[in-house]
Amino acid sequence: MTESILAGLVVATAIWFVGALYLRGADLRAFDRPRSSVPGELWQSFSTGDNLNDEHLAVIESFSGATAILENTPRARHIPLLRNYMDTMFADRHLDARFIPATAGGVRAEWVLATGADPDRRTLYVHGGAFTMGSPLSHRVITSKFSEMTGGAVLAIDYRLMPENPRMAGIEDCRTAYRWILESGPDGQSPAKVLFVAGDSAGGTLTLSLIAWVRDQGLRAPDAAVALAPQTDATFGSPSLKGNLATDAMLGPMFRTLSRVPRSVLLWATCLQIRKRPCDPVISPVFGDLANLPPLLIHASEVEMLRDDSIRYFNKALLAGSPVKLQTWNHVVHVWHMFYPELTEARDAFEEIRKFLAARTP
């Protein structure tokens, strides 16, 4: 009996050791530098007051619909229900844009064209949804605003989702669409005169992975990139994952159970699911080489669980010499931009994005 217990302890220790050293990757705590250590114009913090206001409370209340959908529903049906919920959440919005189905080198997509959009000024937009949900339809509030702000065409891609497809399928779709948009617009083949890349949440992760790949491939770099509340670290290492669990009105309820699972178990589960080390830079961009990136704007909520993913990426990219800017907002939910125009912070955030992209337009 004693030998069996000892053997079990040895195996458990070995699993923990491998998980800690092989799957976890490098220690990123050096990039937890506070805002006071960074020039003010590179890391800006915004707030509309010291407390939650009626606009914030209305946004939080809107999530009750998703909670009600999932109650008393078998877990196996959660993803289909959430996909439908996301696609219909803003279906009643009147959007001043045209939406044209497209195929970007084999990747399903749609062109989003605000009034007067120049087809040679282009943005590749990658939607969020935890890599398992979301679509061009669910993110039309954001993509139509990007078309209006840039005065150009937005290509919103419908990349392949998990769990039906491996994680790399969505990454490959982003790469294929990027090559395609360089020489293809809504009116046919023509080179892009201006090109931006943007994405939110999981789409922000894919955006950061994509711009590093574009650099390494020697392709024409985008004139600028925007990542809204990205996950940059799939190893669950950011302090805010637990520190902001209680204040994140969107992600907190969804991931409260996972927060009680040991990190080593989560690392192994992630590795088995995505078939890559969680610290692989393709999956976790913060672990990669962040030098020589295009001008990049990152947005994050100060109260969301993924806040420190943005902070660590920003600090590392800044130290690597890349032209990166971080802007954080207090009291707002993850990807609060979806609640434009009702939410003041959404209007303000889009104005900051507009100014950033306008300053980097050739």
C-alpha positions in Angstrom: 0.0 0.0 0.0 2.8 2.4 0.9 4.6 1.7 -2.4 1.4 2.4 -4.3 0.9 5.7 -2.5 4.6 6.6 -3.1 4.3 5.7 -6.8 1.1 7.8 -7.1 2.9 10.8 -5.5 5.8 10.5 -7.9 3.5 10.4 -10.9 1.5 13.4 -9.7 4.7 15.3 -9.0 6.0 14.5 -12.5 2.7 15.7 -14.1 2.8 18.9 -12.1 6.5 19.5 -13.0 5.9 19.0 -16.7 2.8 21.2 -16.6 4.7 23.9 -14.8 7.8 24.0 -16.9 6.7 22.7 -20.4 3.1 23.9 -20.8 3.3 27.1 -18.7 6.2 28.7 -20.6 8.3 31.6 -19.4 7.6 33.7 -16.4 5.8 36.9 -17.5 5.7 38.7 -14.2 8.3 41.1 -15.3 5.7 42.6 -17.6 3.3 43.5 -14.8 4.7 47.0 -14.8 2.3 49.6 -13.5 0.9 52.5 -15.5 3.1 55.0 -13.6 6.2 53.4 -15.2 5.0 54.1 -18.7 4.8 57.4 -20.6 1.2 58.8 -20.1 0.5 59.1 -23.8 1.2 55.4 -24.4 -1.0 54.1 -21.6 -4.2 56.1 -21.0 -6.9 55.3 -18.5 -10.5 56.6 -18.8 -13.5 56.8 -16.5 -16.9 58.4 -16.5 -17.1 58.4 -12.7 -16.2 56.6 -9.5 -19.2 54.3 -9.5 -21.4 52.3 -11.9 -24.0 54.4 -13.6 -27.3 53.6 -15.2 -25.7 52.9 -18.5 -23.4 50.3 -17.0 -26.2 48.7 -15.1 -28.3 48.4 -18.2 -25.5 46.7 -20.0 -25.0 44.2 -17.1 -28.8 43.5 -17.1 -28.7 42.7 -20.7 -26.6 39.6 -19.9 -29.5 38.1 -18.0 -30.9 36.8 -21.3 -27.9 34.6 -21.8 -28.1 33.3 -18.2 -31.8 32.5 -18.6 -31.1 30.6 -21.9 -28.5 28.3 -20.2 -30.5 27.6 -17.0 -31.8 24.0 -16.9 -30.2 23.3 -20.3 -27.8 20.4 -20.8 -24.2 21.5 -21.2 -24.1 19.8 -24.6 -26.6 22.4 -25.9 -24.9 25.5 -24.5 -22.8 26.3 -27.6 -25.6 26.2 -30.1 -27.8 28.3 -27.9 -25.1 30.9 -27.2 -24.3 31.1 -30.9 -27.9 31.9 -31.7 -28.0 34.4 -28.8 -24.9 36.2 -30.0 -26.2 36.4 -33.6 -29.6 37.8 -32.6 -28.6 40.0 -29.6 -28.4 43.2 -31.8 -30.7 42.1 -34.6 -33.0 45.0 -34.1 -30.4 47.6 -34.7 -30.6 49.9 -37.7 -27.1 50.0 -39.2 -26.2 52.5 -42.0 -24.2 50.0 -44.0 -24.5 47.4 -46.7 -23.6 43.8 -46.0 -22.4 41.8 -49.0 -21.5 38.0 -48.8 -18.0 37.2 -49.9 -15.5 34.4 -50.1 -12.0 35.4 -49.1 -9.7 32.8 -50.7 -12.1 30.1 -49.6 -13.0 31.7 -46.2 -16.6 32.7 -45.7 -16.9 36.4 -45.1 -19.0 39.5 -45.7 -18.1 43.0 -46.9 -19.4 45.8 -44.7 -19.7 49.1 -46.5 -20.8 52.3 -44.9 -22.1 55.1 -47.1 -19.3 56.4 -49.3 -16.8 53.6 -48.3 -13.7 53.6 -50.5 -13.1 49.9 -51.7 -9.3 50.4 -51.6 -9.3 51.4 -47.9 -9.8 48.1 -46.2 -10.0 46.6 -42.7 -9.8 42.8 -42.0 -12.0 42.3 -38.9 -11.9 39.1 -36.8 -14.9 38.6 -34.5 -14.7 37.3 -30.9 -16.7 34.6 -29.1 -14.2 32.4 -27.2 -13.2 30.7 -30.4 -16.5 28.7 -30.3 -19.2 31.3 -31.2 -19.7 34.6 -32.9 -19.9 35.5 -36.6 -19.9 38.5 -38.9 -23.6 38.8 -38.1 -23.1 39.1 -34.4 -20.5 41.8 -34.8 -22.2 44.1 -37.3 -22.4 46.9 -34.7 -18.6 47.0 -34.6 -17.8 46.3 -38.2 -20.2 48.9 -39.5 -18.7 51.5 -37.2 -15.2 50.5 -38.4 -16.3 51.1 -42.0 -17.7 54.5 -41.1 -14.6 55.5 -39.1 -12.1 54.5 -41.7 -14.1 55.5 -44.7 -13.4 52.1 -46.2 -14.6 48.6 -46.6 -14.5 46.1 -43.8 -14.1 42.4 -44.5 -15.6 40.5 -41.6 -14.5 36.8 -41.8 -16.5 33.8 -40.7 -13.5 31.7 -39.6 -13.9 28.1 -38.6 -14.9 27.6 -34.9 -14.2 25.1 -32.3 -15.1 22.4 -31.3 -16.1 21.3 -34.8 -12.7 22.4 -36.0 -9.2 22.5 -34.5 -7.9 25.8 -33.1 -5.4 26.1 -36.0 -8.3 26.1 -38.5 -9.4 29.6 -37.4 -5.8 30.8 -37.4 -5.3 29.5 -41.0 -8.5 31.2 -42.1 -7.2 34.5 -40.8 -3.9 34.1 -42.7 -5.7 33.1 -45.9 -8.1 36.1 -45.7 -5.1 38.4 -45.1 -3.3 37.3 -48.2 -6.6 37.7 -50.1 -7.5 41.2 -48.9 -4.1 42.5 -49.9 -5.2 42.2 -53.6 -9.0 41.9 -53.4 -11.7 44.4 -52.6 -15.5 44.5 -52.8 -15.3 45.5 -56.4 -12.8 42.8 -57.5 -9.1 42.5 -57.7 -7.1 45.6 -56.8 -4.3 46.3 -54.3 -5.3 47.7 -51.0 -4.1 51.3 -50.6 -4.8 51.4 -46.9 -5.1 48.2 -44.8 -6.0 47.7 -41.1 -6.5 44.6 -39.0 -8.7 44.5 -36.0 -10.5 42.1 -33.7 -12.1 41.7 -30.3 -11.7 39.1 -27.5 -10.8 35.8 -29.3 -10.6 37.9 -32.5 -8.1 40.2 -30.8 -6.0 37.1 -30.0 -6.2 36.1 -33.6 -5.3 39.6 -34.7 -2.1 39.6 -32.6 -1.2 36.2 -33.8 -1.8 37.3 -37.4 0.3 40.5 -37.3 3.3 38.5 -36.0 2.9 35.9 -38.8 2.6 38.7 -41.4 5.9 40.1 -40.2 7.6 36.7 -40.2 6.3 35.9 -43.7 7.7 39.2 -45.1 4.2 40.2 -46.3 3.1 43.8 -46.6 2.3 44.9 -43.0 -1.0 46.5 -42.1 -0.8 50.2 -41.6 -2.2 49.7 -38.1 -3.9 47.1 -35.9 -6.5 47.2 -33.2 -7.0 44.5 -30.5 -10.1 44.9 -28.3 -9.8 43.1 -25.0 -7.7 40.2 -26.4 -6.7 37.0 -24.6 -2.9 37.0 -25.1 -2.0 34.2 -22.7 -3.7 30.8 -22.8 -1.7 29.5 -19.8 -4.0 31.1 -17.3 -1.1 33.1 -15.9 -2.5 36.7 -15.7 -3.3 37.8 -12.1 -6.5 39.5 -13.1 -8.1 36.2 -14.1 -8.8 35.7 -10.4 -8.3 39.2 -9.2 -11.1 40.5 -11.4 -13.4 37.5 -11.2 -15.9 39.3 -9.0 -16.0 42.5 -11.0 -16.2 41.0 -14.5 -20.0 41.0 -15.2 -19.7 39.1 -18.5 -16.8 36.6 -18.1 -17.0 36.2 -14.3 -20.2 34.1 -14.1 -19.1 32.0 -17.1 -15.7 31.1 -15.7 -16.3 31.0 -11.9 -16.2 27.2 -11.8 -13.0 27.1 -13.9 -11.3 29.5 -11.5 -11.4 26.8 -8.8 -9.6 24.2 -11.0 -5.8 23.9 -10.4 -3.8 25.6 -13.1 -1.8 22.5 -13.9 -5.1 20.7 -14.7 -6.2 23.6 -16.9 -2.9 23.6 -18.8 -3.2 19.9 -19.6 -6.8 20.2 -20.6 -5.9 23.1 -22.9 -3.0 21.2 -24.4 -5.2 18.2 -25.2 -8.0 20.4 -26.6 -5.9 22.6 -29.0 -3.1 20.0 -29.6 -0.4 22.6 -28.9 1.5 23.9 -25.9 -0.7 26.6 -24.3 2.4 28.9 -24.3 3.0 28.5 -28.1 3.1 32.1 -29.5 0.6 31.1 -32.2 -1.9 30.5 -29.4 -0.6 32.9 -26.8 0.9 35.9 -28.6 2.5 37.4 -25.5 5.0 34.6 -25.5 6.3 35.5 -29.0 8.7 38.0 -30.4 7.0 41.3 -30.2 9.5 43.5 -32.0 8.9 45.1 -35.4 5.1 45.0 -35.2 2.9 47.5 -36.9 1.3 50.4 -34.9 -1.0 48.7 -32.5 -3.8 50.0 -30.2 -5.1 47.8 -27.4 -8.3 48.4 -25.4 -9.2 46.7 -22.2 -11.6 47.1 -19.3 -9.9 47.8 -15.9 -12.4 45.4 -14.2 -12.4 42.5 -16.7 -10.6 39.2 -16.1 -8.4 39.6 -19.2 -7.1 43.0 -18.2 -3.6 41.8 -17.4 -3.4 39.9 -20.6 -3.4 43.3 -22.4 -1.1 44.9 -19.9 1.6 42.2 -20.1 1.4 42.2 -23.9 1.6 46.0 -24.1 4.6 46.2 -21.7 6.5 43.4 -23.5 5.8 44.9 -27.0 6.8 48.4 -25.7 10.1 47.0 -24.3 10.7 45.3 -27.7 10.5 48.7 -29.4 7.1 48.2 -31.2 4.8 51.2 -31.6 2.0 50.1 -29.2 -0.6 52.0 -27.2 -2.8 50.8 -24.4 -6.1 52.4 -23.4 -8.2 51.1 -20.4 -11.7 52.0 -19.3 -13.2 51.6 -15.8 -16.5 50.0 -14.9 -17.1 48.6 -18.4 -17.7 45.0 -19.5 -15.5 42.9 -21.7 -15.7 44.3 -25.3 -18.0 47.1 -24.3 -17.8 48.4 -27.8 -20.7 46.1 -28.7 -23.0 48.5 -26.8 -22.5 51.4 -29.2 -24.1 53.9 -29.3 -26.0 53.7 -26.0 -22.9 53.4 -23.8 -20.8 56.5 -23.3 -17.6 54.5 -23.0 -18.3 52.8 -26.3 -18.7 56.1 -28.1 -15.5 57.4 -26.5 -13.6 54.2 -27.3 -14.6 54.4 -31.0 -13.5 58.0 -31.1 -10.1 57.0 -29.8 -9.8 54.2 -32.4 -10.8 56.7 -35.1 -8.1 59.1 -34.1 -5.5 56.3 -33.9 -6.3 54.9 -37.3 -6.6 58.4 -38.9 -3.1 59.3 -37.7 -1.7 56.2 -39.3 -3.5 56.4 -42.7 -1.0 56.8 -45.5 
